Amino acid sequence: MDFLTSKIRPMYLKYLSAAFGSALISSIYGVVDMAMVGQYQGPNGTAALAVVAPVWNIIYSLGLLMGIGGSVLFSTLRGEGEENQKQSNEYFTAALIGVTALAAIAWLGVIFFDQSLLVLFGAEETLMPLARQYVLPIKAVVPSFLFTQFFSAFLRNDGDPGLATKAVLFGGVFNIFGDYFFVFAMNMGIMGAGLATAMGSVSSLLIMLTHFRSKQRSIHLEKPVRLITKLKTISVTGFSTFFIDVAMGILTMLFNRQVLKYLNTNALSIYGIIINISTFVQCCAYSIGQASQPMISTNFGAGKGERISEILKYALGTAVVFGVIWTALAEFTPNLFVRIFMTPTKEILAIAPNIIRAYGLSFLLLPLNVFSTYYFQALMKPFASLAVSVSRGALISGFLIYMLPAMAGGDAIWFSMPLTELIVVICVIILMAKYTAQLPKERMDRV
């Protein structure tokens, strides 16, 4: 399909289905691990994976920093004209160099500083041994997690979203069966879940690399001119997407500490469940952004504001549907999630519904707020995108996580994210309306 001439509705649905499948299966890595480990080792296993979650967020976000930042620039240049193909491939090569360097740094960090990281993210005497067992197999393949995020972004922008989905699907299916085999059949417990996740990631990466043998690919290595400048531009463009995942790690760390301070380990176990539900919701939001971004970036480069507005219409509708579905599930079936992710005690079942229902109110607006960061990136408004990411991921949310329990008791902490999303969405709507209204003018300025 041609981003500049194809009918938008079928093109959007094609890319959405591919992005949704890829994002959904990606979330299976953590969700299946949580479910299997929770069933095998109970609430402590679930709490241990809640501590590990920020490490995942950092690793994934580094891949997205270069992948999204580079691919937005790649598609924008392609939209401006075929004469920019060489320069667009220079951005791909620069991004690949950047993600390779980040992968090496992350690899060394996890190998040598895993215990320090886990302490930072809330591990204590009971949870530390379990968390380190899970991370042990991951240490061998840390770069694969960055590269899968990186290549997924570029495959979508190079017109091959299906391969990205197939790759992640295969890795996810492998992870599901691997979890059962290693955790239960081999009696490896939480370490087996880490091993299955590591092997699933490597298999996904190997499948993605077959794109570079395809005759239809237009992406290839090109020696970048002014590499440092290009890396800076890529980083600025992709930073908001990077920060969304980093923010999940920051928020998890803050929640872990505050929940243990004001509540107890049972509440932390339930928060471990919420992390996985939130992962699904965020993946739905990612799929909207990942489906829309290549189309919006290319049309922005070509100055086709009307097509961008139509793409936005479909994206906003999808965000509303996802928000309503996930909020309804949290409000009406909270204990269903509990039983999926662990073998619960009576104490867990007694306190879980109120906690999940309170936090679940945030799911209504989360898809729109996350999508907006992709939208602003695609319109080359990186600072607007960054403002949304930082506000919801650290500034407003962090303030509320600390202040609400101090002012209104421990249980008030569960309302920090619903309030955050509500405050942020007001700014998002104002900025989105402003930049969308400017599209025809921007088109004329670019001609």
C-alpha positions in Angstrom: 0.0 0.0 0.0 1.1 3.5 -0.8 0.8 5.8 2.2 0.1 8.8 0.0 -2.5 7.4 -2.4 -4.2 4.3 -0.9 -7.6 4.5 0.7 -7.1 5.4 4.3 -9.7 3.1 6.0 -8.4 -0.2 4.7 -4.8 0.9 5.0 -5.4 2.0 8.6 -7.2 -1.3 9.5 -4.4 -3.3 7.9 -1.7 -1.6 9.9 -3.8 -1.5 13.0 -4.4 -5.3 13.0 -0.7 -5.9 12.4 0.4 -3.4 15.1 -2.2 -4.7 17.5 -1.2 -8.3 17.0 2.5 -7.4 17.5 1.9 -5.2 20.6 -0.5 -7.7 22.1 1.8 -10.6 21.7 4.7 -8.5 23.0 2.8 -8.1 26.3 2.5 -11.9 26.5 6.1 -12.1 27.6 5.4 -10.4 30.9 1.8 -11.5 31.3 2.4 -15.3 30.8 5.5 -15.1 33.0 3.4 -13.4 35.7 0.6 -16.0 35.4 2.8 -19.0 35.4 5.1 -17.8 38.1 2.1 -16.7 40.2 0.5 -20.1 39.9 3.8 -21.9 40.7 5.2 -19.7 43.5 2.2 -17.7 44.7 2.0 -14.0 45.6 5.8 -13.7 46.3 6.5 -14.8 42.7 4.1 -12.2 41.4 5.6 -9.5 43.6 9.1 -10.4 42.4 8.1 -9.9 38.8 6.6 -6.5 39.8 10.1 -5.6 41.0 11.7 -6.8 37.7 9.2 -4.9 35.5 11.1 -1.5 35.6 14.2 -3.3 34.2 12.0 -4.5 31.2 10.7 -1.0 30.7 14.2 0.5 30.5 15.4 -2.1 28.1 12.4 -1.9 25.8 12.4 1.9 25.9 16.0 2.1 24.6 15.1 0.1 21.5 12.1 2.4 21.0 14.2 5.6 21.4 16.2 4.8 18.2 13.5 2.8 16.5 10.6 5.3 16.7 12.9 8.3 16.4 14.7 7.0 13.4 11.6 5.6 11.6 9.6 8.9 12.0 12.4 10.8 10.2 12.8 7.9 7.7 9.1 8.1 6.6 8.9 11.9 6.7 11.8 12.2 4.3 10.2 9.5 2.0 7.0 11.5 2.0 8.9 14.7 0.8 10.1 12.9 -2.3 12.0 9.9 -3.7 15.1 12.0 -4.0 15.4 11.7 -0.2 15.8 7.9 -0.2 19.5 8.1 0.3 19.2 10.4 3.3 16.3 8.4 4.8 18.6 5.3 4.8 21.3 7.4 6.4 18.9 7.9 9.3 18.3 4.1 9.4 22.0 3.4 9.6 22.6 6.1 12.2 19.7 4.7 14.3 21.1 1.2 14.0 24.5 2.4 15.2 22.8 4.2 18.1 20.7 1.2 19.2 23.8 -1.1 19.0 25.7 1.2 21.4 22.7 1.4 23.8 22.3 -2.4 23.6 25.9 -2.8 24.7 25.5 -0.4 27.6 22.2 -2.1 28.8 23.9 -5.5 28.5 26.8 -4.6 30.7 24.4 -2.9 33.2 22.2 -5.9 33.6 25.1 -8.3 33.8 27.1 -6.4 36.4 24.5 -4.3 38.3 21.4 -6.5 38.4 21.3 -6.6 42.2 21.7 -2.9 42.6 19.0 -2.3 40.0 16.6 -4.7 41.7 17.2 -3.0 45.1 16.5 0.4 43.5 13.2 -0.9 42.1 12.0 -2.2 45.5 13.4 -5.7 46.0 14.0 -6.8 49.6 15.1 -10.0 51.3 12.1 -12.1 50.4 11.9 -11.0 46.8 15.5 -10.6 45.8 16.4 -14.3 45.3 13.3 -14.8 43.1 13.9 -11.7 41.1 17.6 -12.6 40.4 16.6 -16.1 39.4 14.3 -14.7 36.7 16.9 -12.2 35.4 19.7 -14.8 35.2 18.7 -16.3 31.7 17.8 -12.8 30.5 21.4 -11.6 31.0 22.6 -13.7 28.0 20.3 -12.1 25.4 19.7 -8.5 26.6 20.5 -6.9 23.2 17.8 -9.0 21.4 15.0 -7.1 23.4 16.3 -3.7 22.1 16.7 -4.9 18.5 13.2 -6.4 18.3 11.7 -3.1 19.3 14.0 -1.3 16.9 13.4 -3.4 13.8 9.6 -3.6 14.5 9.4 0.2 14.0 11.4 0.2 10.8 9.6 -2.8 9.3 6.3 -1.0 9.7 7.7 2.1 8.0 9.2 0.1 5.2 5.8 -1.4 4.3 6.2 -4.8 6.0 4.1 -4.7 9.2 3.0 -8.3 8.7 6.5 -9.7 9.2 6.9 -7.8 12.4 3.7 -9.3 13.6 4.6 -12.8 12.6 8.0 -12.5 14.3 6.5 -11.3 17.6 3.7 -13.9 17.3 6.2 -16.7 16.9 8.2 -15.5 19.9 5.1 -15.1 22.0 3.8 -18.6 21.2 7.2 -20.0 22.0 7.2 -18.1 25.3 3.8 -19.6 26.2 4.8 -23.2 25.7 8.2 -22.6 27.0 6.9 -21.1 30.2 4.8 -24.2 30.8 7.6 -26.6 29.9 10.4 -24.9 31.9 8.3 -23.7 34.9 6.2 -26.8 35.5 7.5 -29.8 33.5 11.1 -29.1 34.2 10.3 -27.7 37.7 12.5 -24.7 37.2 10.0 -22.2 38.7 10.7 -18.5 38.1 14.0 -19.1 36.4 12.2 -21.2 33.7 10.0 -18.3 33.0 13.0 -16.1 32.4 14.6 -18.7 30.1 11.4 -19.0 28.0 11.2 -15.2 27.6 14.9 -15.0 26.6 14.5 -17.7 23.9 11.3 -16.2 22.6 12.9 -12.8 22.1 15.8 -14.3 20.1 13.5 -16.2 17.9 11.5 -13.0 17.1 14.6 -11.1 16.2 15.9 -13.8 13.8 12.6 -13.8 11.9 12.6 -10.0 11.6 16.0 -10.1 10.1 14.6 -12.0 7.1 13.2 -8.7 5.9 16.6 -7.7 4.7 16.6 -10.6 2.2 13.3 -9.4 0.7 13.3 -7.9 -2.8 10.5 -5.5 -1.8 12.6 -3.8 0.9 13.7 -0.2 0.3 15.7 0.1 3.5 19.4 -0.6 3.5 22.7 0.6 5.1 24.0 4.0 3.9 27.0 5.7 5.5 25.5 8.6 7.5 26.8 12.1 7.0 27.2 14.0 10.2 26.4 11.0 12.4 26.4 12.8 15.7 23.9 15.4 14.4 21.6 12.6 13.1 21.8 10.7 16.4 20.8 13.9 18.2 17.8 14.5 15.9 16.8 10.8 16.2 17.0 11.0 20.0 15.0 14.2 20.2 12.3 12.8 17.9 12.0 9.5 19.7 12.5 10.6 23.3 8.9 10.9 24.2 8.2 7.3 23.2 11.3 6.3 25.1 10.1 8.1 28.2 6.7 6.4 28.1 8.4 3.1 28.8 11.0 4.5 31.2 8.1 6.2 33.0 6.4 2.8 33.5 9.6 1.8 35.3 9.8 5.0 37.4 6.1 4.7 38.4 6.5 1.0 39.3 9.4 1.9 41.5 7.5 4.7 43.2 4.4 2.5 43.6 6.5 -0.4 45.0 8.0 1.8 47.6 4.8 3.6 48.6 2.7 0.5 48.7 5.2 -1.2 51.0 5.3 1.9 53.2 1.6 2.5 53.6 0.1 -0.9 52.9 1.6 -4.4 52.7 3.0 -7.2 50.4 -0.6 -8.4 49.6 -1.3 -5.0 48.1 2.0 -5.1 46.3 1.1 -8.5 44.8 -2.2 -6.9 43.5 -0.1 -4.1 42.0 1.9 -6.7 40.2 -1.4 -7.8 38.6 -2.2 -4.2 37.7 1.1 -3.8 36.0 0.2 -6.6 33.7 -3.3 -5.3 33.0 -1.7 -1.9 32.3 0.8 -3.5 30.0 -2.1 -4.8 27.9 -3.8 -1.4 27.8 -0.6 0.4 26.9 0.0 -2.2 24.1 -3.4 -1.3 22.7 -2.4 2.3 22.8 0.9 1.6 21.2 -0.8 -0.3 18.4 -2.8 2.8 17.5 0.3 5.0 17.4 2.4 2.4 15.6 -0.4 1.9 13.0 -0.9 5.6 12.4 2.7 7.0 12.7 4.1 5.7 9.3 1.0 7.0 7.5 1.0 10.4 9.3 4.7 10.9 9.0 4.8 10.2 5.2 1.7 12.4 4.6 3.2 15.1 6.7 6.3 15.0 4.6 4.1 15.3 1.5 2.0 18.1 3.0 -1.3 16.2 2.8 -3.1 17.6 5.8 -6.6 16.3 4.8 -5.3 12.7 4.8 -3.7 13.2 8.2 -7.0 14.5 9.6 -8.8 11.4 8.3 -6.2 9.1 9.8 -6.6 10.9 13.1 -10.4 10.3 13.1 -9.9 6.6 12.9 -7.2 6.6 15.5 -9.3 8.6 18.0 -12.2 6.2 17.5 -10.0 3.3 18.2 -8.6 4.9 21.4 -12.2 5.4 22.7 -13.1 1.7 22.0 -10.0 0.4 23.7 -10.5 2.7 26.7 -14.1 1.7 27.3 -13.4 -2.0 26.9 -10.5 -2.1 29.4 -12.2 0.1 31.9 -15.3 -2.1 31.8 -13.2 -5.2 32.4 -11.5 -3.6 35.4 -14.7 -2.4 36.9 -16.9 -5.5 36.4 -14.4 -8.5 36.6 -11.6 -7.5 38.9 -11.2 -10.9 40.5 -11.0 -12.6 37.1 -7.6 -10.9 36.7 -6.5 -12.0 40.1 -7.3 -15.7 39.4 -5.5 -15.5 36.1 -2.3 -14.2 37.6 -2.0 -16.1 40.8 -3.6 -18.6 43.2 -5.1 -16.1 45.5 -5.5 -16.2 49.3 -8.8 -15.0 51.0 -7.0 -11.8 52.0 -6.0 -11.1 48.4 -9.6 -11.7 47.1 -11.0 -9.4 49.8 -8.9 -6.3 48.9 -8.2 -6.8 45.2 -11.6 -5.6 43.7 -11.5 -2.1 45.2 -7.8 -1.6 44.3 -8.3 -2.8 40.7 -11.5 -0.8 40.2 -9.9 2.4 41.5 -6.7 2.1 39.4 -8.7 0.8 36.4 -10.5 4.2 36.0 -7.2 5.4 34.4 -7.7 3.0 31.5 -10.4 5.1 30.0 -8.1 7.9 29.0 -4.8 6.1 28.8 -5.0 5.1 25.1 -5.7 8.6 24.0 -2.9 10.1 26.0 -0.3 7.6 24.8 -1.5 7.8 21.2 -1.1 11.6 21.3 2.7 11.2 21.8 2.9 9.3 18.5 0.7 11.8 16.8 2.9 14.8 17.9 6.0 12.9 16.9 4.7 12.2 13.5 3.9 16.0 13.1 7.4 16.8 14.1 6.3 18.3 17.4 8.8 16.4 19.7 8.5 18.9 22.5 4.7 18.6 22.7 5.1 14.8 22.7 7.8 15.1 25.4 5.6 17.3 27.6 2.8 14.8 27.5 5.1 11.9 28.3 6.9 13.6 31.2 3.8 15.0 32.7 1.9 11.7 32.8 4.9 9.6 33.4 6.8 11.4 36.1 5.8 15.0 37.1 2.0 14.8 37.8 1.9 11.1 38.5 4.9 11.1 40.8 3.6 14.1 42.8 0.2 12.4 43.3 1.8 9.0 44.2 3.6 10.7 47.1 0.9 13.2 48.1 -2.3 11.2 48.0 -1.4 8.5 50.5 0.2 11.1 52.8 -2.9 13.2 52.8 -5.7 10.7 52.5 -4.3 7.3 53.6 -2.6 4.4 51.8 -5.6 3.4 49.7 -5.7 6.8 48.1 -2.6 5.9 46.1 -4.7 3.9 43.7 -6.4 7.1 42.4 -3.1 8.7 41.5 -3.1 7.5 37.9 -6.8 8.2 37.1 -6.3 11.8 38.2 -3.1 12.0 36.2 -4.7 10.8 33.0 -7.6 13.3 33.5 -5.3 16.3 34.0 -3.1 15.3 31.0 -6.0 14.6 28.6 -7.1 18.3 28.9 -3.7 19.4 27.6 -3.7 16.7 25.0 -7.0 17.8 23.5 -6.0 21.4 23.3 -2.6 20.6 21.6 -4.1 18.1 19.3 -6.8 20.6 18.1 -4.2 23.3 17.7 -1.7 21.3 15.6 -4.4 19.6 13.5 -5.9 23.0 12.6 -2.5 24.1 11.4 -2.0 21.3 8.9 -3.3 23.1 5.8 -1.1 26.1 6.6 1.9 23.9 7.3 1.3 22.3 3.9 1.4 25.6 2.1 4.5 26.7 4.0 6.3 23.5 2.8 5.4 23.9 -0.8 
